[in-house]
Amino acid sequence: MTLIKSISGIRGTIGGSVGENLTPIDTVKFASAYGSWLKTDTNSDHPTVVVGRDARISGSMVQQLVMNSLIGLGINVIDLGLSTTPTVEVAVTLEKADGGIILTASHNPKQWNALKLLNNKGEFLNAENGKKILEIAENDAYTFAEVDDLGSITINDTYIDKHVDEVLNLSLVDVDVVKNAGFKVVVDAVNSTGGIAIPKLLKKMGVDVVELYCDPTGHFPHNPEPLKEHLTDLSELVVKEKADFGLTVDPDVDRLAFMSEDGEMFGEEYTLVACADFVLGKTPGNTVSNLSSSRALRDVTQKHNGVYEASAVGEVNVVEKMKANKAIIGGEGNGGIIYPESHYGRDSLVGVALFLTHLAEKKCKVSELRNSYPSYFMSKNKVQLTPGLDVDAILEGFHEKNKTEEVSTVDGVKVDFSDCWVHLRKSNTEPIIRIYTEALSQEKADQLAAETITTLKNIAGI
């Protein structure tokens, strides 16, 4: 069982002992710390916070704990109920709220939950503010409101529909051209809130939707991370239904992956590549992704005479660099699309709408679209951390062994070779080291990953 406190929020497994898991007491402490920080930051005794959750089993319990902690501080809450991460982000700005909390552990299994914290722009908090909240929680530095000053809860269950309409109104989304294409699409929403939002969007765009695991029960039918090995049911149904393609989202709907008509993965790295190709073809500009994302985005950006930049891993880092470089689209290679015309947050609904319009205009199969992009292959691995392991020393040792190559230490250690790269970093959300490699063939990417793991074990003496 695990509890991970970081500047980006608190994440843990349900049940167990206080301080070691995401128990009700830990939930109340952290929600209260966020609320206390928000009151100081806004200089208001009664700020407003939007709260929404994915469909995981613990969601209702955690949401009640969070909302009642906030009203105990005198904060007014807008309760979206079942929602998505990008929907909450959109709602914060439309409601002119002072902040937001999304209750989701993203791609983690069902025993996990988390509090993701937003500012008044509907964006994730920066490191400075996250650190202040951790300090408040550590010191139990909260003062609750007296009885006449308690906050209130207002229920608003309309925001998924509002979010869908906002996406359909984006300037590059062409509903008519998509309707004329007559697409048939299989959707795997891993029994979470994507099963509400994605079919709504597709049906409004005239798509024939085949639903797979779209009942938001929170009982995930497979590992919810949208990787090939977890999506055999989707692959089989796409072929059986003779669908134009399949798509899947993670439980909170900020990661998006497509599957070609032949049941093969389009590649979650290529979600952003395809959407960027479409956007840059209409409105030339710059792009940003993180250091662990494919070189294919760089290639596509340069094809459209734009400038590509890489940020440290983490949505807040991508957004910061996008703003600095005036990027018109960006995101992360895990299937996260950030399109500023909508908002500065990863949004699968935006990704779906842009991809559909792109495919309808291209008038080609999804496999053909994929083959039109540079072919890179990634291997994503992880090494479990053990107590007493000096991870920083291991990363420094890896850097030293590759010091004659192009090395970045902006976020962990990334080594760029002429035809491949490897990126090592400590996860912010799990007790692991992530190992990403990319090469011109899957065999080479896997080989580089295996060699890297061996090198790390040798450095660590294990």
Summary of the structure (lengths in Angstrom):
residues: 462
radius of gyration: 21.7
end to end distance: 24.5
largest distance: 66.2
contacts: 1708
relative contact order: 0.10
helix: 40%
strand: 24%
